[in-house]
Amino acid sequence: MIAREGKSPIEVARLFNEQKVADRQTWSDNMIRKLYSRERLVGREVFRVTRQEKNRHTGKVRYVKLPQDQWLVRESPHLRILPDELAAAVRAKLNLAAQSFGKTAKDRTKKVHRTDLYPKVLIRPVCGGCGTPMILGRSLGKYQSFCCFNALHGIHGCTNRGYKSARIIDEAVLGVVMATLFTDGFIADLTANVNARLAELARRPIPSTKKLEQEIANEDRQLKRLTDRLARLDDTHLDAVLVKAEEMGRQLAVKREQLKELQRASRRPKVKSVKEKNVVAALTQLRDLLQGDVGVAAQVLKALVGDVILEMRQVEGKAKPQMVARFTINAVPALAVLDRGTPINGDDSHVSLWGSIRAERPGTPPGSLNQRETVVPLPRTLPRKQ
């Protein structure tokens, strides 16, 4: 199911639960992954994979994985239930899925949590006590509330306890954002920032891609000649040629990716400056996106305000510390969202206006648009609608 039909571990877990495999109905995604990582499936027992290290001062024990050459391995053919080829295919599939998201993802656009890519709420705040994304402690309907997992379980020294309604967070942050976007000062600062970025791009030299294109063409021809030889070789020399072909293919893929990066860096926007009316029109599009589908709006708001950090602070007029949301409004990366998914014309020497200002402008002084931090007190309850 996993290796040949492309099924996920959770689908296998559901099948195991339906058929009560091992007389249990508690199979999960994580248990399936651990099951197929066992060496006993291919008739091999492995010992001393980790060792314990105890901190003498705190008494805490942690497990450290040993280098593979220090493992104790014993062949046990009577334990084998999978052939090597099938076990390798399953593990490769599971490893590929594990690398699709998070810090190990090869695609830089997916170096995020699944909850960020497929959001159920508009804002997923970050705990100000320990710096980790907060979780939905209550996730049903209008009672959705965030809390810090570390604080609830008393780990990592986090004391940011308590729950906060997702609706309160969304409305507080959105209210400030909507009130800020169309102020005269914000529009003037944003227009100046965009024009400064466009001027910087115009001064930047255009990198040449001719040398890299020639190298790719030469290696492409060599790889084609090598693959043509495969049909004429006997089995004794086939493995060596296959290894060489695979290595050349990997090198060719890396150079093609480098060429794409150079081509993107060489593109320039068609316009050299923008006016405030252009910025207002773009901000209006942003506002419409923020009021639309939560999946799209969450991505736009993430680009616009970055991390929304929840922490306890003393608020003027309040006797006790109150929970506040702290974030930085920066419309420059958010404007790039407007061009996401826009098809590129046949002439790719030009790039879209807002996509060209995606990167931060170096040397931005403190106190400018990119450093506009906002702190919003979060009320205990939402005001009743009249």
N, C-alpha and C positions, 0 to 999 in steps of 0.2 A: 504493500500500500504506500509506503513512504518512498521507496527507491524507484518504483516503476509507475505508480499511479499518481505520484505527486501529492499524496495526502499529507496533512499536517499531523504533528504528534497529538493535538487535541482531538482530532477525528479518530485516531487509534485508541485514545483513552476512552472516548465515548463508546466505541465498539467493545472494548474490554469490559466496561461497566454494564453494557447491555447483556453481555454473555456471562457476566459474573466470573471472569477469569480469576483463578486462585481464590474463589469464593469471596470476592470482595467487590464493592461498587464505589471505591474511592480512588480509582486511577485518575491521574491528572497529567497535564502537559509536562510538568517538570519530572514526574516519576517515569514517564516514557523515555524522556531524554537520558535520565540516569540509567535506565534499564539497558539501553542500547550502547551505552559507553562502557559496559562491563567487558573485560577481556575474556571472561569465562564463556561468552557466547561463541568464541572461536577456538575453544580448547586451550586456553592459556590462563594461568593464575599469576597474579602480580601482587607482590607484597612490598612493604616498606616504601610506599610511594610518597608519604609525608612524614614529618616528624613534629613533635610538640616543642614549643618554645615558651617558657614561663618567665614572666616579668617578675623579678624578685621584689620590686618595690610595690607593685599593685596586685600581684598574685594572679593576674590574668594569663590565660593560656591561649596561644594561637597556633594554628597548624600551617606549616611551611612545606610547599611542594619541593621534593628533592629532584635533582637532575636525573634524566632517564637512565644514565649509565650507572646510577646507584640503586636502581630498583632490583628486587629479587624476582626473577621470572622462572616459572616452572611450567613445562608443557604438560597438559592434561587432556589428551585426545578424547577421553570418555565424556568430557563435559561439553564438547562441541555440539551446537545445534544450528549454526549458520555457516555457510561457506565463506571464505575470506572475501570473495568478490562482492557478495551481497552485503556483508557487514560493512565493508569499506564504502559501498554505495550509500547505505543508510546513514553512516556517520558523516559522509561528505554532504549529504542533503541537509542533515540537521545542523552541521556547522555553517552551511551556506545561509540557512534561515537565521541562525544566531547572529551572523554578521550583517544582517540586513538593517538592523537598527542599533542605536546606542553608540558607545565610544569606539567599538571595533568595526563599525560600518565603513566599507570602502568608499561608498558614495557620501561625499561631505554633506549633501543635503539631507541625509538620513541619520546624521550623528545626533539624534535626539530620541526622546522617549516615544513609545507608540502613542501615549496619551497626548503628546504634542502634535503628532502627525494626524491623528484621528480624534480631534477633541470632542468632548461631550458638553463642555462648558466653555464660556467665552474666555475666561482668564483662569490659568492655573498658577496660583501664587507660589512664592518661594518663602520658606520660613526664615525670618530674620535672626532666629536663635542659632541655627546650625547650617543654614545655607542650602538645604535640600528642598526639592519640590514637595509641596504639601499634597496630601491625599484626600480623596472624598470619603470622610468618615461616615457621612450620610449621603447617599447618592440617588434618592428617590424624589422625582418631581420637584415641586417648589421648595422642598426641605433640604435640598442639596447643600452640604456644608463641608468646609475644608478644615483639616486639622494636621498637626505635625506628628508623623509616626514615631520619630525619635523621642519627642517630648512625652507622648502617651506611654511609652515603654521605658522611659527613664534612661535612655542611652545617648552616648555622645555628648552628655552634659547639657542637653537642650531643655530649657524650662519654659518654652513658648507654648503653654498648654491652652486648651480651650478650642471651641469650634467657632467658625465664622461662616455665615450664610454666603453661598456663591452669588446669590442675587444682590446682596448688599455690596459685595466687592465689585461686581460688574457695574452696577448703577453708579457707585461712587467714582470709579475710575473713568467710566464713559462720560459722566457728567462733567468732569474736569477737562477731559480731552475735547469734547464738543465745544465747551466754553472757551477753550484756548485756541483751537485751530483757526478760527476766522477773526481773531483780533487783529487790529492794524499792525501792532508791533510784531506779532508772530509772522504774519504774511510778509512784512518787509524784511525781517531777518532771514526767513526761508528763501525769499527771492535772491537776496544777496549771497546766501550760502550756495545756492544752485549755480548762480553765475560765476562765483569764484571757482567752483568745481569744474565748470565747463571751460573756463579760461586755463585752468591747470591742465586739462586734457588736451587742449589745443597746443600748448607749449611742449607737451611730452613727445619725444621722437617716436616715430612708427617703427617697430621692430621688423626686421627682414625675415621672411620665412623661406627664402629660396634654397638655402643650404639644407635645411631640415626636409624640405619637400624632395630634394634630390636624393638625400640619404634614404628616405622612405621608398622612393621609386626603385633605387638600386636593391634594397633589401627585399622588396616585394618580388622583384625578378629572381633573386637568388632563392627565395622561398618557393617560388613556382617551379624552378628547375629541380629543387630538392624533392618536392612532392611528386614531380614527374618520374623521378628515379625510383620512388617507392614501388611502383607497379612492376619494375624490372628486377628487383632485388629478391634474393632468396631469404629464408628465415634466419640464417646465421648473421646477416648484416642488418636485418630489418630494425632491431631494437635500437642500435646506435643511431641510425638515420632518423628514427622517430623522435628520439631524445633531442637530436640536433634541430629537427623541424619545430618541435614544441618550444625550445629555447628561442629560436628565431621569431616564432610567432609572438611570444611574450614581449620580446624587445621591440617588435614592430608595433604592437599595441601601445606600448609606452610612448613611442615616438609619435604615433598618431594623436595621442592625447596631448602631448606637448605642442603639436602643431595646432590643435584646436585652441589651446590656451593662447598661443601667439596670435592666432587669427582674431580671437576675441579682444586681445589687447591692442590690436592694430585698428580696430573699428573706431570711428568717430561719429558723434551725433551730427545731424544735418544742420542744426541751429547752433549759433554761437552764444546766444543769450536769451533769457526769457523775461517776460514782463509779469507784473503782479496779477494781471487778469488770467494768465496761463496757470499760475500757481493756484489761484482761487478755483479754477476749473478742475485742476487735479485734486485739490482738497475736497471738492464736492464729490468727486468719484470715490475718494477714500471714505467719506461720510456714508455714501450709499452702500459701500461694501460692509461697513461696520454695522449697518442696520439690516443686513441680509442674513443669509444662512450662517449658522454658528460655525460650521467647518471653515468657511472662507473668512468670516469676520475674526475668528480667533487668530488666524495666521496674520491678518492685516494688523490687528491690535498688538500682536507680539512684536512685529517689526516696528510699530509706532512707539511703544513704551518700553520694550525690552522686558526684563524681569520685574514683576510686581512683588515687592517684598513686604511681608506682613510682620510687624513688630510692635511691641508695647512701648509707648512714649507718654511723657507727661504733656497733656494738652491744656492750653490756656483756658481757664474757666472751669476746669474739672479737678476735683479733689484727688481722684485716683488715676493712675496711668490708663490710657485708652489704647486700643488696637488701632494702628494706622496702616495705610498702604503707601509705600514709597516707590516711586518710579521716575524715569527720565523720559520726557517727551522729545522725540527726534523724528521729524517727518521725512528726513532725507532717505533713510533705508525703506521707509514705508511707501514712498512714491514709486520705488522700483517694482513693487508688487503690481502696479497698474499694468506693466508690460509683460508680466509673467504669463507665459503661454501664448504670446502674440507671435504669429508666424513671421519668419524672416524673409524678406524679399530676395529675389534672385541676386541683386547687387548687395553683397554682405559687407561692402566697404564701410557702410554706415550702420550705426546702432541706434536703437530707440533712445529718446531723450532721457526719460526717467531711469532706464536701465543703465545708462552711462554714469549716473551719479551714485550708483549703489555703494561704492567704497567710501570710507571716511576720508575727508580731506586732511592731509597731514598738517600739523602745526595749528590746529584749531585752538584758540586761546580759551582758558577757563571763563565761564560766565556767558559763553556764546550760546547759540541755539542748541548745539550738541551736548551742552552741559546743564540744561534746564531741568533741575530736579524738582519734583513735586511731592509733597506729603499731604495725604488726604485722611482725616479722621474717619473711621468707620462707625456709623451709628449702631446701636444695639439692635434696633428693629427698623424696618422700612416704614416710612410714613404712609398712613392710609390714604387711598385714592378717594377724592371727593366725588 
